[in-house]
Amino acid sequence: MMTKSSVAVAMSGGVDSSVTAALLKQAGHRVAGFTLRLRDGDSDGSDSAGRVCETLGIPHHELDVREEFRRLIVEPFIGEYLAGLTPNPCVNCNARIKWGLLWNYARGMDFEWFATGHYAKVEIGQNNEVRLLKGLDPLKEQSYFLWQIPIELLRVTMLPLGVRKKTGVRAIARELNLPVAEREESQEICFIPGNDYRTWLNDLYPDPDGKTRMGEMVDRSGRVLGLHSGCHLFTIGQRKGLGLGGGRKLYVTGIDPRTRRVEVGGEDDLVRSELMIGAVNCLSPRLYNAASRLTVRIRYRDHGVEATVDRMGEDLLNVRTGEPVKAVAPGQSAVFYDGDQVVGGGVILPDWL
């Protein structure tokens, strides 16, 4: 960030991306804000980003990517849930929409760099090695969501908030009188009202006769305990909403969309120490180095456990964890770290594949 250059900033209308644009302008870069229109009626983010850009005195561009967002993010999300998986749309959106469509558009306007408000760091070493690193703020650290970004795109990425904490970022927004300084941040999937994906899916794809998606709830031995109305209503580790009455605590331990069976068991049945990972993106040769001491995180808020990685194919890994991990959900991301560096990631595969 020492060399003054042109930077396209992905701006959602929130505090983080707004302060990112402000910091880059203060550093002397030529900055413009780019906001994505993802859904019908979705203008609040663009309006907020536009007001911030006006306050900062920088150009603001809006890209209508509703069709691409539906095709690349929403439809795969639906398909994976209906197939009994637990997808992570934010990871896919970063790679395909933000570092994909948005950056391609900005690059066509001769911008040299791309920036977002993620709490992570990108460093380029003396040997020109690009490293994706954890952000400074442990409460906001977001490197987990960036594992799909190819090295060549990380090379032109600036993440100014990676060295800051959220409290300081909001303080900067107040000092600069940005119109979004007090705006609350959303923890929801942006295209699902109220974050209630079950109701949303049922409304989009109602069961035509009430029985097409019906299946059996079984215990670990295969004994039928009851019926359910769709595999998409469940995720591994789920305890509430099983509809099995009282008794001991039961959790979803397996989902097989081929037989429409949902398996339940006790808390001890949720743990495992081996998993298969597909769709791998390698960010460092250390991912495949048997001598590397890697840590794997199987969900965003996971602290991670030590793992041994065996490469089974070009984009397939067998992972053995040093201690058992709980509620491994196929479809979610597994992200590998060597210390603070992200060395790669992939998607957790179901046992039935």
Secondary structure, 3 states (H helix, E strand, C coil): CCCCCEEEEECCCCHHHHHHHHHHHHCCCEEEEEEEECCCCCCHHHHHHHHHHHHHCCCEEEEECHHHHHHHHHHHHHHHHHCCCCCCHHHHHHHHHHHHHHHHHHHHCCCCEEECCCCEEEEECCCCCEEEEECCCCCCCCHHHHCCCCHHHHCCEECHHHHCCHHHHHHHHHHCCCCCCCCCCCCCCCCCHHHCHHHHHHHHCCCCCCCCCCEEEECCCCCEEEEECCHHHCCCCCCCCCCCCCCCCCEEEEEECCCCEEEEECHHHHEEEEEEEEEEEECCHHHHCCCCCEEEECCCCCCCEEEEEEEEECCEEEEEEEEEEECCCCCCEEEEEECCEEEEEEEECCCCC
